[in-house]
Amino acid sequence: MTFARFLFIGLALSLLAGCAKNDLAEPPVPLGNFALGLNIVVADKAEMVPISRRATADEWEGAVKKAVADRFGRYQGTKLYNIGISVDGYALAPPGIPVVAAPKSVLVITANVWDDAAGQKLNPEGEQFTVFESLSGDTVIGSGLTKNKQQQMDALAYNAVKRVEAWFLEHPEWFGMPAVAGPTPAPAPTSLSRPATAAPAAPIATTTVAPAGTTASPGTATVIGARPTTPPATPPAN
């Protein structure tokens, strides 16, 4: 997807966005043993979407670094984590555009995080975020008419770094917190879980009743005092 298309999507999404609330004065959300180590931002390869105010790499790096320090500098954990962010692309709404076509500002970044002591990157691949201006009375008519370039950059950097924080919260195990519990897997079949096989039935003993006054054959049981079975009458001969 090109950055020009990101700008077009921003026109639609910004109408659905809620008013932004600056939460930096509030206590930070729990993030385990996190403490900010290195704060690295690079913007020398950032692409500018057409119809935009131009910003230098130094300006973007300064804005995003400040947003990282403002948000993550509040954490006082016992372990250092290094944050690296690259600015991939941007559009800053310019002034002088008719209200009906007023563009919205957009910023695209890629974030990574490292365990400082282990020197190990925690995310396998960089995580990319696309953020737009939050909806307000100023941005409805186009922030190019109501804000200067620095104000636009600061607002976008704030939204981008807040998204990075939300991403960290999706991986609490990175920061010494319990991982989010998932569904319990079904136990593997074992010999104990197989259906029990019925034991073979014991042979049924047969009992032969001996007629009175006779001796039972060896290997047969005799019921004492039992009435002998009367054999069926022989039919008369014709």
DANOR-V986994 format. One record per residue. N is the residue number from 0. RES is the residue in one small letter. SS is DSSP state (@ for helix, = for strand, . for the rest). Layout:
n:N res:RES ss:SS
n:N res:RES ss:SS
//
This chain:
n:0 res:m ss:.
n:1 res:t ss:.
n:2 res:f ss:@
n:3 res:a ss:@
n:4 res:r ss:@
n:5 res:f ss:@
n:6 res:l ss:@
n:7 res:f ss:@
n:8 res:i ss:@
n:9 res:g ss:@
n:10 res:l ss:@
n:11 res:a ss:@
n:12 res:l ss:@
n:13 res:s ss:@
n:14 res:l ss:@
n:15 res:l ss:@
n:16 res:a ss:.
n:17 res:g ss:.
n:18 res:c ss:.
n:19 res:a ss:.
n:20 res:k ss:.
n:21 res:n ss:.
n:22 res:d ss:.
n:23 res:l ss:.
n:24 res:a ss:.
n:25 res:e ss:.
n:26 res:p ss:.
n:27 res:p ss:.
n:28 res:v ss:.
n:29 res:p ss:.
n:30 res:l ss:.
n:31 res:g ss:.
n:32 res:n ss:.
n:33 res:f ss:=
n:34 res:a ss:=
n:35 res:l ss:=
n:36 res:g ss:=
n:37 res:l ss:=
n:38 res:n ss:=
n:39 res:i ss:=
n:40 res:v ss:=
n:41 res:v ss:=
n:42 res:a ss:.
n:43 res:d ss:.
n:44 res:k ss:.
n:45 res:a ss:.
n:46 res:e ss:=
n:47 res:m ss:=
n:48 res:v ss:.
n:49 res:p ss:.
n:50 res:i ss:.
n:51 res:s ss:.
n:52 res:r ss:.
n:53 res:r ss:.
n:54 res:a ss:.
n:55 res:t ss:.
n:56 res:a ss:@
n:57 res:d ss:@
n:58 res:e ss:@
n:59 res:w ss:@
n:60 res:e ss:@
n:61 res:g ss:@
n:62 res:a ss:@
n:63 res:v ss:@
n:64 res:k ss:@
n:65 res:k ss:@
n:66 res:a ss:@
n:67 res:v ss:@
n:68 res:a ss:@
n:69 res:d ss:@
n:70 res:r ss:@
n:71 res:f ss:@
n:72 res:g ss:.
n:73 res:r ss:.
n:74 res:y ss:.
n:75 res:q ss:.
n:76 res:g ss:.
n:77 res:t ss:.
n:78 res:k ss:=
n:79 res:l ss:=
n:80 res:y ss:=
n:81 res:n ss:=
n:82 res:i ss:=
n:83 res:g ss:=
n:84 res:i ss:=
n:85 res:s ss:=
n:86 res:v ss:=
n:87 res:d ss:=
n:88 res:g ss:=
n:89 res:y ss:=
n:90 res:a ss:=
n:91 res:l ss:.
n:92 res:a ss:.
n:93 res:p ss:.
n:94 res:p ss:.
n:95 res:g ss:.
n:96 res:i ss:.
n:97 res:p ss:.
n:98 res:v ss:@
n:99 res:v ss:@
n:100 res:a ss:@
n:101 res:a ss:.
n:102 res:p ss:.
n:103 res:k ss:.
n:104 res:s ss:.
n:105 res:v ss:=
n:106 res:l ss:=
n:107 res:v ss:=
n:108 res:i ss:=
n:109 res:t ss:=
n:110 res:a ss:=
n:111 res:n ss:=
n:112 res:v ss:=
n:113 res:w ss:=
n:114 res:d ss:=
n:115 res:d ss:.
n:116 res:a ss:.
n:117 res:a ss:.
n:118 res:g ss:.
n:119 res:q ss:=
n:120 res:k ss:=
n:121 res:l ss:.
n:122 res:n ss:.
n:123 res:p ss:.
n:124 res:e ss:.
n:125 res:g ss:.
n:126 res:e ss:=
n:127 res:q ss:=
n:128 res:f ss:=
n:129 res:t ss:=
n:130 res:v ss:=
n:131 res:f ss:=
n:132 res:e ss:.
n:133 res:s ss:.
n:134 res:l ss:.
n:135 res:s ss:.
n:136 res:g ss:@
n:137 res:d ss:@
n:138 res:t ss:@
n:139 res:v ss:@
n:140 res:i ss:.
n:141 res:g ss:.
n:142 res:s ss:@
n:143 res:g ss:@
n:144 res:l ss:@
n:145 res:t ss:.
n:146 res:k ss:.
n:147 res:n ss:.
n:148 res:k ss:@
n:149 res:q ss:@
n:150 res:q ss:@
n:151 res:q ss:@
n:152 res:m ss:@
n:153 res:d ss:@
n:154 res:a ss:@
n:155 res:l ss:@
n:156 res:a ss:@
n:157 res:y ss:@
n:158 res:n ss:@
n:159 res:a ss:@
n:160 res:v ss:@
n:161 res:k ss:@
n:162 res:r ss:@
n:163 res:v ss:@
n:164 res:e ss:@
n:165 res:a ss:@
n:166 res:w ss:@
n:167 res:f ss:@
n:168 res:l ss:@
n:169 res:e ss:.
n:170 res:h ss:.
n:171 res:p ss:@
n:172 res:e ss:@
n:173 res:w ss:@
n:174 res:f ss:@
n:175 res:g ss:.
n:176 res:m ss:.
n:177 res:p ss:.
n:178 res:a ss:.
n:179 res:v ss:.
n:180 res:a ss:.
n:181 res:g ss:.
n:182 res:p ss:.
n:183 res:t ss:.
n:184 res:p ss:.
n:185 res:a ss:.
n:186 res:p ss:.
n:187 res:a ss:.
n:188 res:p ss:.
n:189 res:t ss:.
n:190 res:s ss:@
n:191 res:l ss:@
n:192 res:s ss:@
n:193 res:r ss:.
n:194 res:p ss:.
n:195 res:a ss:.
n:196 res:t ss:.
n:197 res:a ss:.
n:198 res:a ss:.
n:199 res:p ss:.
n:200 res:a ss:.
n:201 res:a ss:.
n:202 res:p ss:.
n:203 res:i ss:.
n:204 res:a ss:.
n:205 res:t ss:.
n:206 res:t ss:=
n:207 res:t ss:.
n:208 res:v ss:.
n:209 res:a ss:.
n:210 res:p ss:.
n:211 res:a ss:.
n:212 res:g ss:.
n:213 res:t ss:.
n:214 res:t ss:.
n:215 res:a ss:.
n:216 res:s ss:.
n:217 res:p ss:.
n:218 res:g ss:.
n:219 res:t ss:.
n:220 res:a ss:=
n:221 res:t ss:.
n:222 res:v ss:.
n:223 res:i ss:.
n:224 res:g ss:.
n:225 res:a ss:.
n:226 res:r ss:.
n:227 res:p ss:.
n:228 res:t ss:.
n:229 res:t ss:.
n:230 res:p ss:.
n:231 res:p ss:.
n:232 res:a ss:.
n:233 res:t ss:.
n:234 res:p ss:.
n:235 res:p ss:.
n:236 res:a ss:.
n:237 res:n ss:.
//
